[in-house]
Amino acid sequence: MKKVFGLIGVLGLFIVLSGVACCTKPPEELATAKDAVKKAENACAADYVKVELDKAKEELNKANDRYENGKRWKKCTETRDLSMKTIELAKKAEQDALAEKEKAKKMADESIAMMEKCIEKAKAAEANVYAKDEFNRALAKFEEAKKLYASSECKYYKVKDMVEEAHGILKNSIAMAKAEKERIAEEKRKAEEAAKKAAEEELKKHPREWTVVKGECLWKIAGYEKIYGDPFQWPLIYKANKSQIKDPDLIYPGQVFKIPRNVPEEEVKEAIKEAKNRPWPVQNFLFDGK
């Protein structure tokens, strides 16, 4: 009987000593767990599956704590178990992060392609001319997003958001350009309308044509304020209508004469000189032939 109890005692002591010897250094699983968490972080898990990564880190912290502060006869086993759970969670976080990263990259690529098409559309709408500041602001934001895309594969979702922000600014520049072009077109229309109205008023005040009525002559017509206000300028009318006027002393009701405008000063002086030096053939000269 003593031998049996002695054997049991030796066996128990062996188990205790084995447990202590086990944890004189961390279990290999703990180092593997740390590596697994690191790999998950390198796979951008913090950006794409943060909740999963946090769970793995939480289990890793428990494993470290159990190794540092656990009861000597069971800390080795518990540390190992927690490390294995950490490895499982970290590997899943890594795999899910890689899958999410591919998804985010695809979305970022689509956003970039959409933005590039919109830039061409904006140029066609002349946003770079009529909404230049807003257009350039959109391009600056887009360039910032593309730099982030090239420098960090962990930030694809942020890239997508930045490109979408730039796209919104660009669309606004298109709307602004359209509004500005419409404003300019309206101003031009109003200016043309005003010019047309002014021209009509000018024609009323200073007509470019004159229809002869009974009792008129070139002298009389030239003397009207709305014509020249100076009867001695009648040769200007005569020279402009020679195809109708055979004799400047004879004009007829119903004839429509062109009235020259903006005549050079030298021609006006020459016409006045000619009128003053011309001999008058008969009384009532220059009146219509009837």
Secondary structure per residue as TSV (DSSP state, phi and psi in degrees):
chain	resnum	aa	ss	phi	psi
A	1	M	-	360.0	-42.1
A	2	K	H	-61.3	-36.4
A	3	K	H	-65.7	-36.6
A	4	V	H	-65.1	-49.1
A	5	F	H	-62.2	-36.3
A	6	G	H	-64.8	-39.0
A	7	L	H	-65.9	-40.9
A	8	I	H	-63.1	-42.3
A	9	G	H	-62.6	-43.2
A	10	V	H	-63.1	-41.5
A	11	L	H	-64.0	-42.3
A	12	G	H	-62.9	-42.9
A	13	L	H	-62.8	-37.4
A	14	F	H	-63.4	-41.1
A	15	I	H	-63.9	-45.1
A	16	V	H	-62.2	-46.9
A	17	L	H	-64.5	-34.6
A	18	S	H	-65.7	-40.5
A	19	G	H	-63.6	-41.3
A	20	V	H	-67.3	-43.0
A	21	A	H	-64.2	-33.4
A	22	C	H	-57.4	-39.5
A	23	C	T	-108.6	26.3
A	24	T	S	-69.7	-18.9
A	25	K	S	-142.2	155.7
A	26	P	-	-58.3	146.0
A	27	P	-	-63.1	149.6
A	28	E	H	-57.7	-32.2
A	29	E	H	-61.8	-30.3
A	30	L	H	-67.3	-43.6
A	31	A	H	-64.0	-39.8
A	32	T	H	-64.0	-38.3
A	33	A	H	-63.6	-41.9
A	34	K	H	-62.8	-41.8
A	35	D	H	-63.6	-39.6
A	36	A	H	-64.4	-40.9
A	37	V	H	-65.6	-40.6
A	38	K	H	-62.5	-42.6
A	39	K	H	-62.8	-39.0
A	40	A	H	-63.8	-40.5
A	41	E	H	-64.7	-41.9
A	42	N	H	-65.3	-23.3
A	43	A	T	-86.2	11.0
A	44	C	T	71.0	28.6
A	45	A	H	-61.1	-31.8
A	46	A	H	-63.4	-26.6
A	47	D	H	-94.0	-33.4
A	48	Y	H	-105.8	-29.9
A	49	V	-	-140.8	58.7
A	50	K	H	-58.3	-40.5
A	51	V	H	-61.5	-43.2
A	52	E	H	-65.0	-42.8
A	53	L	H	-63.9	-40.6
A	54	D	H	-62.3	-36.6
A	55	K	H	-65.9	-42.6
A	56	A	H	-63.2	-42.0
A	57	K	H	-64.9	-37.3
A	58	E	H	-61.8	-44.3
A	59	E	H	-67.3	-36.6
A	60	L	H	-64.1	-41.0
A	61	N	H	-62.5	-38.6
A	62	K	H	-64.2	-42.3
A	63	A	H	-62.6	-44.0
A	64	N	H	-62.4	-44.6
A	65	D	H	-63.5	-41.2
A	66	R	H	-65.0	-37.5
A	67	Y	H	-68.7	-38.7
A	68	E	H	-76.9	-37.0
A	69	N	H	-123.8	0.4
A	70	G	S	-72.6	165.8
A	71	K	-	-67.9	138.1
A	72	R	T	-58.3	-38.5
A	73	W	T	-81.3	-7.5
A	74	K	T	-134.6	-0.6
A	75	K	H	-65.9	-30.5
A	76	C	H	-63.9	-48.0
A	77	T	H	-65.2	-45.0
A	78	E	H	-66.4	-39.8
A	79	T	H	-61.4	-42.6
A	80	R	H	-63.2	-44.9
A	81	D	H	-63.0	-44.7
A	82	L	H	-65.6	-36.5
A	83	S	H	-64.4	-41.8
A	84	M	H	-63.4	-38.7
A	85	K	H	-65.9	-39.4
A	86	T	H	-61.2	-45.1
A	87	I	H	-59.3	-43.8
A	88	E	H	-61.9	-47.2
A	89	L	H	-66.4	-40.7
A	90	A	H	-66.7	-40.9
A	91	K	H	-64.1	-40.4
A	92	K	H	-65.2	-41.3
A	93	A	H	-61.3	-41.5
A	94	E	H	-62.5	-48.5
A	95	Q	H	-62.6	-45.6
A	96	D	H	-66.1	-35.0
A	97	A	H	-66.0	-42.6
A	98	L	H	-62.1	-42.3
A	99	A	H	-66.1	-41.9
A	100	E	H	-68.4	-34.4
A	101	K	H	-64.0	-42.4
A	102	E	H	-61.9	-41.6
A	103	K	H	-62.9	-45.0
A	104	A	H	-65.0	-39.3
A	105	K	H	-62.2	-43.6
A	106	K	H	-60.3	-42.8
A	107	M	H	-65.8	-39.0
A	108	A	H	-65.4	-42.9
A	109	D	H	-60.3	-42.8
A	110	E	H	-64.6	-40.4
A	111	S	H	-64.3	-41.6
A	112	I	H	-64.1	-43.9
A	113	A	H	-63.1	-40.7
A	114	M	H	-62.9	-41.7
A	115	M	H	-64.0	-42.1
A	116	E	H	-63.0	-38.6
A	117	K	H	-66.1	-39.5
A	118	C	H	-67.7	-31.8
A	119	I	H	-62.8	-43.0
A	120	E	H	-63.7	-40.4
A	121	K	H	-63.3	-41.0
A	122	A	H	-64.8	-39.7
A	123	K	H	-65.1	-40.0
A	124	A	H	-63.8	-31.6
A	125	A	T	-84.5	1.0
A	126	E	T	61.7	33.1
A	127	A	H	-64.7	-29.9
A	128	N	H	-70.2	-9.3
A	129	V	H	-107.9	-48.7
A	130	Y	H	-94.9	-10.5
A	131	A	S	-141.2	51.3
A	132	K	H	-57.9	-45.7
A	133	D	H	-63.1	-45.8
A	134	E	H	-66.9	-40.0
A	135	F	H	-60.9	-46.5
A	136	N	H	-67.7	-33.1
A	137	R	H	-64.7	-40.3
A	138	A	H	-63.8	-43.7
A	139	L	H	-65.1	-37.2
A	140	A	H	-64.8	-43.0
A	141	K	H	-64.6	-38.1
A	142	F	H	-65.5	-42.9
A	143	E	H	-63.6	-38.0
A	144	E	H	-62.7	-41.3
A	145	A	H	-65.5	-40.8
A	146	K	H	-67.2	-34.7
A	147	K	H	-65.9	-40.7
A	148	L	H	-65.4	-39.5
A	149	Y	H	-58.5	-42.3
A	150	A	H	-75.6	-26.3
A	151	S	H	-98.2	-21.2
A	152	S	-	-146.1	111.7
A	153	E	G	-76.5	-7.8
A	154	C	G	-82.9	-7.9
A	155	K	G	-115.1	27.4
A	156	Y	H	-62.0	-37.8
A	157	Y	H	-65.9	-39.1
A	158	K	H	-65.7	-39.1
A	159	V	H	-58.1	-47.2
A	160	K	H	-57.8	-45.2
A	161	D	H	-63.5	-40.7
A	162	M	H	-66.3	-41.5
A	163	V	H	-65.5	-40.2
A	164	E	H	-64.3	-36.4
A	165	E	H	-64.1	-44.6
A	166	A	H	-62.1	-38.8
A	167	H	H	-63.0	-40.3
A	168	G	H	-62.8	-41.9
A	169	I	H	-63.6	-41.5
A	170	L	H	-64.9	-42.8
A	171	K	H	-61.5	-37.3
A	172	N	H	-65.7	-36.7
A	173	S	H	-65.2	-34.9
A	174	I	H	-64.3	-45.0
A	175	A	H	-63.5	-41.1
A	176	M	H	-64.6	-41.5
A	177	A	H	-63.1	-42.4
A	178	K	H	-61.0	-45.6
A	179	A	H	-63.3	-40.6
A	180	E	H	-66.4	-41.4
A	181	K	H	-65.2	-39.3
A	182	E	H	-65.2	-39.1
A	183	R	H	-63.3	-44.8
A	184	I	H	-63.7	-42.5
A	185	A	H	-63.4	-38.8
A	186	E	H	-67.6	-41.0
A	187	E	H	-62.6	-41.0
A	188	K	H	-63.8	-43.1
A	189	R	H	-60.7	-44.7
A	190	K	H	-64.1	-40.0
A	191	A	H	-65.1	-42.8
A	192	E	H	-65.0	-39.4
A	193	E	H	-64.7	-41.8
A	194	A	H	-65.5	-40.2
A	195	A	H	-64.9	-41.1
A	196	K	H	-63.3	-42.8
A	197	K	H	-65.3	-41.2
A	198	A	H	-64.2	-38.8
A	199	A	H	-64.7	-39.8
A	200	E	H	-64.5	-41.4
A	201	E	H	-65.9	-38.4
A	202	E	H	-63.6	-39.9
A	203	L	H	-64.2	-35.3
A	204	K	H	-67.3	-39.7
A	205	K	H	-78.3	-37.6
A	206	H	S	-137.7	79.4
A	207	P	-	-63.2	153.0
A	208	R	S	-97.7	-5.5
A	209	E	E	-135.8	155.5
A	210	W	E	-144.3	129.7
A	211	T	E	-97.7	121.1
A	212	V	-	-68.1	136.4
A	213	V	-	-118.2	164.1
A	214	K	T	-56.5	134.4
A	215	G	T	95.5	-3.9
A	216	E	-	-95.0	155.4
A	217	C	B	-139.9	170.5
A	218	L	H	-61.1	-38.0
A	219	W	H	-59.1	-47.7
A	220	K	H	-66.9	-44.1
A	221	I	H	-61.7	-46.5
A	222	A	H	-61.7	-26.9
A	223	G	H	-79.6	-15.3
A	224	Y	S	-61.0	140.2
A	225	E	T	-58.8	-36.9
A	226	K	T	-75.6	-11.2
A	227	I	T	-97.3	-85.6
A	228	Y	T	-124.8	-18.3
A	229	G	S	69.0	17.1
A	230	D	-	-151.6	107.3
A	231	P	G	-62.2	-25.8
A	232	F	G	-68.8	-5.6
A	233	Q	G	-92.6	10.2
A	234	W	H	-57.4	-28.3
A	235	P	H	-60.7	-25.1
A	236	L	H	-62.6	-42.1
A	237	I	H	-68.2	-43.1
A	238	Y	H	-58.7	-49.6
A	239	K	H	-65.2	-33.1
A	240	A	H	-75.7	-13.8
A	241	N	T	-130.2	31.9
A	242	K	T	-58.8	-26.8
A	243	S	T	-66.6	-22.1
A	244	Q	T	-104.2	-27.1
A	245	I	-	-104.2	109.2
A	246	K	S	-81.4	-34.6
A	247	D	B	-135.8	118.2
A	248	P	T	-60.2	-14.4
A	249	D	T	-84.4	-10.6
A	250	L	B	-128.3	111.1
A	251	I	-	-127.2	163.2
A	252	Y	-	-130.5	144.9
A	253	P	T	-54.5	139.9
A	254	G	T	96.4	-19.9
A	255	Q	-	-67.6	140.7
A	256	V	E	-112.8	114.1
A	257	F	E	-102.6	143.2
A	258	K	E	-76.7	139.0
A	259	I	-	-110.6	105.0
A	260	P	-	-61.9	137.6
A	261	R	-	-121.9	162.4
A	262	N	S	52.3	42.3
A	263	V	-	-74.6	134.8
A	264	P	-	-55.5	145.2
A	265	E	H	-57.0	-37.2
A	266	E	H	-64.0	-38.5
A	267	E	H	-68.9	-37.1
A	268	V	H	-63.3	-46.2
A	269	K	H	-61.6	-40.7
A	270	E	H	-64.3	-40.2
A	271	A	H	-65.1	-42.7
A	272	I	H	-64.0	-42.8
A	273	K	H	-61.1	-44.1
A	274	E	H	-62.8	-42.4
A	275	A	H	-65.2	-41.1
A	276	K	H	-71.4	-28.4
A	277	N	H	-95.1	-1.5
A	278	R	S	-82.7	130.6
A	279	P	-	-73.1	141.8
A	280	W	-	-94.4	124.0
A	281	P	-	-72.8	-42.2
A	282	V	S	-142.3	167.0
A	283	Q	T	-65.0	149.2
A	284	N	T	62.4	35.2
A	285	F	T	-62.5	155.1
A	286	L	T	70.4	3.8
A	287	F	B	-86.1	163.3
A	288	D	-	-62.0	156.2
A	289	G	-	-70.0	-3.3
A	290	K	-	-102.6	360.0
